[in-house]
Amino acid sequence: MLAPISQQFLSPARVLRPRYWRWLSSVRRQLRHGAPSDLKSIRSYLVVATELGKLETWLTEHADTLSAEIPTANLRDPAALLTAAKAMTIAAQLRTLVPVINLPTPASSPYLTPEIRQTAKALVTHLEDPRWKRALEQIEAAWPAGFVNGIVASEAPLPRLVSRCNELLAALSAFHEWFVCNTRCAAA
Protein backbone atom coordinates (compact mmCIF):
# COMPACT_ATOMS: atom_id res chain seq x y z
CA MET A 1 0.00 0.00 0.00
CA LEU A 2 2.84 2.44 0.80
CA ALA A 3 5.20 1.26 -1.95
CA PRO A 4 3.89 3.67 -4.64
CA ILE A 5 5.52 6.58 -2.76
CA SER A 6 8.93 5.18 -3.69
CA GLN A 7 8.00 3.92 -7.15
CA GLN A 8 5.14 5.61 -9.03
CA PHE A 9 5.02 8.95 -7.22
CA LEU A 10 8.66 10.06 -7.07
CA SER A 11 8.29 12.99 -9.44
CA PRO A 12 7.06 16.37 -8.21
CA ALA A 13 4.58 16.17 -11.10
CA ARG A 14 2.72 13.49 -9.09
CA VAL A 15 0.42 16.21 -7.73
CA LEU A 16 -1.01 16.61 -11.24
CA ARG A 17 -2.15 13.00 -11.40
CA PRO A 18 -5.59 12.05 -10.02
CA ARG A 19 -4.29 8.56 -9.24
CA TYR A 20 -1.81 10.11 -6.78
CA TRP A 21 -4.59 11.88 -4.88
CA ARG A 22 -6.71 8.73 -4.76
CA TRP A 23 -3.71 6.79 -3.44
CA LEU A 24 -2.90 9.46 -0.83
CA SER A 25 -6.54 9.55 0.28
CA SER A 26 -6.62 5.75 0.68
CA VAL A 27 -3.39 5.83 2.72
CA ARG A 28 -4.73 8.57 5.00
CA ARG A 29 -7.92 6.57 5.62
CA GLN A 30 -5.76 3.69 6.91
CA LEU A 31 -3.81 5.84 9.36
CA ARG A 32 -4.86 6.37 12.95
CA HIS A 33 -6.69 9.59 13.64
CA GLY A 34 -4.16 12.33 14.28
CA ALA A 35 -1.19 10.45 12.80
CA PRO A 36 0.99 12.61 10.54
CA SER A 37 0.07 12.05 6.89
CA ASP A 38 2.54 14.25 5.05
CA LEU A 39 4.82 12.68 2.45
CA LYS A 40 7.85 12.62 4.75
CA SER A 41 5.86 10.67 7.36
CA ILE A 42 4.46 8.29 4.76
CA ARG A 43 8.01 7.63 3.51
CA SER A 44 9.11 6.90 7.10
CA TYR A 45 6.15 4.51 7.50
CA LEU A 46 7.31 2.70 4.36
CA VAL A 47 10.85 2.36 5.79
CA VAL A 48 9.49 0.96 9.07
CA ALA A 49 7.11 -1.40 7.26
CA THR A 50 9.95 -2.63 5.04
CA GLU A 51 12.17 -3.30 8.06
CA LEU A 52 9.33 -5.08 9.85
CA GLY A 53 8.80 -7.23 6.77
CA LYS A 54 12.50 -8.15 6.75
CA LEU A 55 12.35 -9.05 10.45
CA GLU A 56 9.23 -11.15 9.89
CA THR A 57 10.97 -12.99 7.06
CA TRP A 58 14.05 -13.55 9.22
CA LEU A 59 11.94 -14.89 12.11
CA THR A 60 10.13 -17.25 9.75
CA GLU A 61 13.39 -18.48 8.17
CA HIS A 62 15.00 -19.06 11.58
CA ALA A 63 11.97 -20.46 13.42
CA ASP A 64 13.54 -23.92 13.75
CA THR A 65 16.73 -22.53 15.29
CA LEU A 66 14.83 -20.14 17.55
CA SER A 67 12.49 -22.87 18.76
CA ALA A 68 15.47 -24.50 20.51
CA GLU A 69 15.67 -21.41 22.71
CA ILE A 70 12.08 -20.15 22.77
CA PRO A 71 8.85 -22.16 22.76
CA THR A 72 7.29 -21.93 19.30
CA ALA A 73 4.19 -20.24 20.73
CA ASN A 74 6.41 -17.38 22.00
CA LEU A 75 8.36 -16.72 18.80
CA ARG A 76 6.51 -13.41 18.31
CA ASP A 77 6.52 -12.45 22.01
CA PRO A 78 8.84 -9.43 22.50
CA ALA A 79 9.59 -10.34 26.14
CA ALA A 80 10.55 -13.93 25.23
CA LEU A 81 12.71 -12.70 22.34
CA LEU A 82 14.40 -10.13 24.59
CA THR A 83 15.14 -12.76 27.25
CA ALA A 84 16.60 -15.12 24.64
CA ALA A 85 18.60 -12.27 23.08
CA LYS A 86 20.11 -11.40 26.47
CA ALA A 87 21.02 -15.04 27.07
CA MET A 88 22.61 -15.32 23.62
CA THR A 89 24.52 -12.07 24.16
CA ILE A 90 25.93 -13.40 27.41
CA ALA A 91 26.82 -16.69 25.73
CA ALA A 92 28.57 -14.84 22.90
CA GLN A 93 30.52 -12.73 25.38
CA LEU A 94 31.56 -15.84 27.27
CA ARG A 95 32.72 -17.49 24.04
CA THR A 96 34.95 -14.47 23.33
CA LEU A 97 36.48 -14.79 26.80
CA VAL A 98 37.35 -18.50 26.44
CA PRO A 99 40.53 -17.88 24.40
CA VAL A 100 41.51 -14.96 26.66
CA ILE A 101 41.78 -17.28 29.65
CA ASN A 102 43.56 -19.91 27.53
CA LEU A 103 40.82 -22.49 27.47
CA PRO A 104 40.45 -24.61 24.35
CA THR A 105 37.59 -23.40 22.20
CA PRO A 106 35.07 -26.14 21.38
CA ALA A 107 34.27 -26.64 17.71
CA SER A 108 30.58 -26.29 18.47
CA SER A 109 28.45 -25.73 21.49
CA PRO A 110 26.71 -28.79 22.89
CA TYR A 111 22.94 -28.91 22.93
CA LEU A 112 21.67 -27.67 26.27
CA THR A 113 19.15 -30.11 27.62
CA PRO A 114 16.31 -28.90 29.85
CA GLU A 115 18.11 -30.54 32.77
CA ILE A 116 21.30 -28.55 32.09
CA ARG A 117 19.30 -25.33 31.76
CA GLN A 118 17.46 -26.01 35.02
CA THR A 119 20.73 -26.77 36.82
CA ALA A 120 22.34 -23.58 35.47
CA LYS A 121 19.37 -21.49 36.63
CA ALA A 122 19.50 -23.10 40.07
CA LEU A 123 23.24 -22.44 40.29
CA VAL A 124 22.81 -18.78 39.41
CA THR A 125 20.00 -18.50 41.97
CA HIS A 126 22.22 -20.00 44.66
CA LEU A 127 25.18 -17.81 43.75
CA GLU A 128 23.01 -14.69 44.07
CA ASP A 129 21.72 -15.78 47.48
CA PRO A 130 22.90 -13.46 50.30
CA ARG A 131 23.66 -16.53 52.44
CA TRP A 132 26.20 -17.66 49.83
CA LYS A 133 27.87 -14.26 49.89
CA ARG A 134 27.97 -14.28 53.70
CA ALA A 135 29.49 -17.76 53.68
CA LEU A 136 32.22 -16.61 51.28
CA GLU A 137 32.92 -13.57 53.47
CA GLN A 138 33.22 -15.79 56.54
CA ILE A 139 35.59 -18.18 54.76
CA GLU A 140 37.70 -15.26 53.55
CA ALA A 141 37.80 -13.79 57.06
CA ALA A 142 39.00 -17.14 58.45
CA TRP A 143 41.46 -17.78 55.56
CA PRO A 144 42.66 -14.32 54.43
CA ALA A 145 45.72 -15.81 52.69
CA GLY A 146 43.49 -18.00 50.54
CA PHE A 147 41.18 -20.96 51.02
CA VAL A 148 42.01 -22.91 47.86
CA ASN A 149 45.72 -23.13 47.04
CA GLY A 150 46.31 -19.51 48.06
CA ILE A 151 43.21 -18.21 46.29
CA VAL A 152 40.48 -16.46 48.26
CA ALA A 153 37.13 -18.24 48.22
CA SER A 154 35.30 -15.68 46.05
CA GLU A 155 37.91 -16.03 43.27
CA ALA A 156 38.47 -19.78 43.44
CA PRO A 157 37.06 -22.08 40.75
CA LEU A 158 33.75 -23.47 42.01
CA PRO A 159 34.68 -27.18 41.75
CA ARG A 160 37.87 -26.61 43.77
CA LEU A 161 35.98 -24.50 46.31
CA VAL A 162 33.37 -27.24 46.77
CA SER A 163 36.10 -29.87 47.05
CA ARG A 164 37.94 -27.83 49.69
CA CYS A 165 34.69 -27.29 51.66
CA ASN A 166 33.96 -31.03 51.52
CA GLU A 167 37.50 -31.72 52.71
CA LEU A 168 36.97 -29.32 55.61
CA LEU A 169 33.61 -30.85 56.53
CA ALA A 170 35.04 -34.39 56.39
CA ALA A 171 37.82 -33.42 58.80
CA LEU A 172 35.66 -31.37 61.15
CA SER A 173 37.12 -33.13 64.19
CA ALA A 174 40.58 -31.76 63.26
CA PHE A 175 39.25 -28.33 62.29
CA HIS A 176 40.72 -26.51 65.27
CA GLU A 177 44.24 -27.79 64.64
CA TRP A 178 43.88 -27.11 60.92
CA PHE A 179 42.71 -23.53 61.55
CA VAL A 180 45.58 -22.83 63.99
CA CYS A 181 48.10 -24.25 61.49
CA ASN A 182 46.67 -22.15 58.68
CA THR A 183 46.75 -18.99 60.82
CA ARG A 184 50.39 -19.61 61.83
CA CYS A 185 51.42 -20.33 58.23
CA ALA A 186 49.78 -17.11 57.07
CA ALA A 187 51.56 -15.11 59.79
CA ALA A 188 54.98 -16.51 58.85
C-alpha positions in Angstrom: 0.0 0.0 0.0 2.8 2.4 0.8 5.2 1.3 -1.9 3.9 3.7 -4.6 5.5 6.6 -2.8 8.9 5.2 -3.7 8.0 3.9 -7.2 5.1 5.6 -9.0 5.0 8.9 -7.2 8.7 10.1 -7.1 8.3 13.0 -9.4 7.1 16.4 -8.2 4.6 16.2 -11.1 2.7 13.5 -9.1 0.4 16.2 -7.7 -1.0 16.6 -11.2 -2.1 13.0 -11.4 -5.6 12.0 -10.0 -4.3 8.6 -9.2 -1.8 10.1 -6.8 -4.6 11.9 -4.9 -6.7 8.7 -4.8 -3.7 6.8 -3.4 -2.9 9.5 -0.8 -6.5 9.6 0.3 -6.6 5.7 0.7 -3.4 5.8 2.7 -4.7 8.6 5.0 -7.9 6.6 5.6 -5.8 3.7 6.9 -3.8 5.8 9.4 -4.9 6.4 12.9 -6.7 9.6 13.6 -4.2 12.3 14.3 -1.2 10.4 12.8 1.0 12.6 10.5 0.1 12.1 6.9 2.5 14.3 5.0 4.8 12.7 2.4 7.9 12.6 4.8 5.9 10.7 7.4 4.5 8.3 4.8 8.0 7.6 3.5 9.1 6.9 7.1 6.1 4.5 7.5 7.3 2.7 4.4 10.8 2.4 5.8 9.5 1.0 9.1 7.1 -1.4 7.3 10.0 -2.6 5.0 12.2 -3.3 8.1 9.3 -5.1 9.9 8.8 -7.2 6.8 12.5 -8.1 6.8 12.3 -9.0 10.5 9.2 -11.2 9.9 11.0 -13.0 7.1 14.0 -13.6 9.2 11.9 -14.9 12.1 10.1 -17.3 9.7 13.4 -18.5 8.2 15.0 -19.1 11.6 12.0 -20.5 13.4 13.5 -23.9 13.8 16.7 -22.5 15.3 14.8 -20.1 17.5 12.5 -22.9 18.8 15.5 -24.5 20.5 15.7 -21.4 22.7 12.1 -20.1 22.8 8.9 -22.2 22.8 7.3 -21.9 19.3 4.2 -20.2 20.7 6.4 -17.4 22.0 8.4 -16.7 18.8 6.5 -13.4 18.3 6.5 -12.4 22.0 8.8 -9.4 22.5 9.6 -10.3 26.1 10.5 -13.9 25.2 12.7 -12.7 22.3 14.4 -10.1 24.6 15.1 -12.8 27.2 16.6 -15.1 24.6 18.6 -12.3 23.1 20.1 -11.4 26.5 21.0 -15.0 27.1 22.6 -15.3 23.6 24.5 -12.1 24.2 25.9 -13.4 27.4 26.8 -16.7 25.7 28.6 -14.8 22.9 30.5 -12.7 25.4 31.6 -15.8 27.3 32.7 -17.5 24.0 35.0 -14.5 23.3 36.5 -14.8 26.8 37.3 -18.5 26.4 40.5 -17.9 24.4 41.5 -15.0 26.7 41.8 -17.3 29.6 43.6 -19.9 27.5 40.8 -22.5 27.5 40.5 -24.6 24.4 37.6 -23.4 22.2 35.1 -26.1 21.4 34.3 -26.6 17.7 30.6 -26.3 18.5 28.4 -25.7 21.5 26.7 -28.8 22.9 22.9 -28.9 22.9 21.7 -27.7 26.3 19.1 -30.1 27.6 16.3 -28.9 29.8 18.1 -30.5 32.8 21.3 -28.5 32.1 19.3 -25.3 31.8 17.5 -26.0 35.0 20.7 -26.8 36.8 22.3 -23.6 35.5 19.4 -21.5 36.6 19.5 -23.1 40.1 23.2 -22.4 40.3 22.8 -18.8 39.4 20.0 -18.5 42.0 22.2 -20.0 44.7 25.2 -17.8 43.8 23.0 -14.7 44.1 21.7 -15.8 47.5 22.9 -13.5 50.3 23.7 -16.5 52.4 26.2 -17.7 49.8 27.9 -14.3 49.9 28.0 -14.3 53.7 29.5 -17.8 53.7 32.2 -16.6 51.3 32.9 -13.6 53.5 33.2 -15.8 56.5 35.6 -18.2 54.8 37.7 -15.3 53.5 37.8 -13.8 57.1 39.0 -17.1 58.4 41.5 -17.8 55.6 42.7 -14.3 54.4 45.7 -15.8 52.7 43.5 -18.0 50.5 41.2 -21.0 51.0 42.0 -22.9 47.9 45.7 -23.1 47.0 46.3 -19.5 48.1 43.2 -18.2 46.3 40.5 -16.5 48.3 37.1 -18.2 48.2 35.3 -15.7 46.0 37.9 -16.0 43.3 38.5 -19.8 43.4 37.1 -22.1 40.8 33.8 -23.5 42.0 34.7 -27.2 41.7 37.9 -26.6 43.8 36.0 -24.5 46.3 33.4 -27.2 46.8 36.1 -29.9 47.0 37.9 -27.8 49.7 34.7 -27.3 51.7 34.0 -31.0 51.5 37.5 -31.7 52.7 37.0 -29.3 55.6 33.6 -30.9 56.5 35.0 -34.4 56.4 37.8 -33.4 58.8 35.7 -31.4 61.1 37.1 -33.1 64.2 40.6 -31.8 63.3 39.3 -28.3 62.3 40.7 -26.5 65.3 44.2 -27.8 64.6 43.9 -27.1 60.9 42.7 -23.5 61.6 45.6 -22.8 64.0 48.1 -24.3 61.5 46.7 -22.1 58.7 46.8 -19.0 60.8 50.4 -19.6 61.8 51.4 -20.3 58.2 49.8 -17.1 57.1 51.6 -15.1 59.8 55.0 -16.5 58.9 
